[in-house]
Amino acid sequence: MRIELTWPRTDAANRTLTVPVPDIRTADLVRPALHHVRRACTPAILRGALAYAEPVVGSVAGAAGAGALAQLALPFVVRRAQKALCDVPGQEA
């Protein structure tokens, strides 16, 4: 793979800069990280992540132009998801 940059300068002898980029297999890089995420992903951790994600999701929804009703419903959806994670059998709140 390579990246080529060109510019419209007429007095330059070569108006193209080519930068070679080594091929990187992203699956080989992502697979170990996903393995650790799957092992660490427990209902308690997900509940905590939802608590921190609520304001971010609200901001993204506002910036994306979501309606007022959708923005008002987000906190209820997050709380419902947290409650569903609390109801997982064999897990403590």
Secondary structure by P-SEA (a helix, b strand, c coil): cbbbbbcccccccccbbbbbbccccccccaaaaaaaaaaaccaaaaaaaaaaaaaaaaaaaaaacccaaaaaaaaaaaaaaaaaaaacccccc
